[in-house]
């Protein structure tokens, strides 16, 4: 299973907001902390705002904040929101194959995807942000 950069950046933004004192940060702060493009993060912030994972405040003193407590946002829900296609093999997305009536690969891949998502569903953004002090230091966030 390989996740897109969009999903990676989404999770990074949520972790940043979870460890930031006061919980508010700008796109520029998040981009600088991770060394990634502000343009990419603008798209990420927009999508996270649409899904309710992030609240956005425009203007002076504005920024981004978690839309819900970090303990209530699961990694699984974020991955499902950001990933356009979770089909591990074409037949999971309805693709045709000559051996579908006798194939065990489809069931195996479906079970593998379900197990992957079960782990992500059991993990919250708060879990990812548990080493808050160390993460703050690594991200250049003043405590």
N, C-alpha and C positions, 0 to 999 in steps of 0.2 A: 504494500500500500504506500503510495506516495502522495503527500499533500501538496497543494499549490502554495506558491509564495504568498498569495492573498490570505490563505488560512494561517500561515506562519506569522505574517505581520499582524493579523487580527489578534492572535493569541499573545504576541509580544506586547501589543498596545494594551490589552486588558491586564496583563501582568504589571506593566508599568503603572497603570492607573491604580491597581490594587496596592502597590507598595508606596505610592506617592503620599506623603503626609497631606491631609486635606483632600486627597483624591482627585485633584484637578491638575491637568497638564495641557500644554498646547501641542499641536502637531509638530511644531519646530523642536520642542523639548524632547518628544519621543523619538523623532528622527535623529537628533543629535546623539541621544543616549545609545541608540543601536547602530548609528552610522548608516542609516538607510534613507532613501529618497522621500522628501516631503510630499512630492507628487503622488507617490504610491500610497502614502499614509492618508492623504486626503480622500482617496477612494475608499480605503479601509474605514476611516472614520465615518464617511457617508453611509456605507453599508451597515456598520455597527449601530449607527444612529437609527437607521430605518428599522432594524430588527429589535431595537430597544435595549441593546446591550450597553450602549453608550448614550449619554445625554450630551448635546452640544450646546454651548453658549457662545453667541457671537459678540463681537465688540470688545472694548477695553475691559480687561479683567475676565474675559471669557476663556473658553477652553473646553476640554473634554473631561467627563467624569463617568464613572460606572453608572449604568442605568438601573442596576439592581445591586444588592450586596454581592460581593465576590463569592460568598458561600452559596449563593443561589444560581450562579452561572456555571453550567457544566461545560467542560471541554467538548463533549459530544454534541451539544446543541450548537456550539459555535462552528464546529467542523461541518455539521450537516447544513448550516446556513451558508457557509462560504464555499463549500465544494460543489461544483456543478454536476459532477458525475462520480458516484461512488461505486459504479460497476467495476469489479475487478477483472471480469472477462466480458466480452461482448454479449454473451447469452443472458447475463444478468440484466442487461438493458433491453432485452427483447430481440437481440440479434438472432439470425437464423443459423442453424448448424445441422448437418445431416444426422448427427448422433444424439440429438436432444432426447428422443424417447428412451434411450438406454444410458444416458450420460450421468455419471456420478460427480463429475467435475463441478457442475453448476451448484449442486447441493453443498459440496465441500467449500467452494468459494463463498457461497452464501453464509455458511456457518463461520467461516474465517472472518468475514466482514462483520457479522453480528458479534463475534467475540472481541474484535478490535473496538467496535463502537461501545460495547459493554464496559470496557476498561475506561474509555473516554467519558462515558456517562457517569461513571463512579468517581471521576476526578473533577473538582471545581477549580475555578480561577484562584480561590483562596488557598487551595492545596498547592498550586503552582507557586504561590507567593509566600509560602511558609518561611523561607529563609530571608525574611523581609530585610533585616539589617544588611546582610551580605549582598542581596540584590540591589538595595539602595546604593551601596558603595560601588558596585560594578556598573550601575547605570548613571552614576554621578548625581544622585538625588540627595539633597541635604536632608538629614533626619529631623 
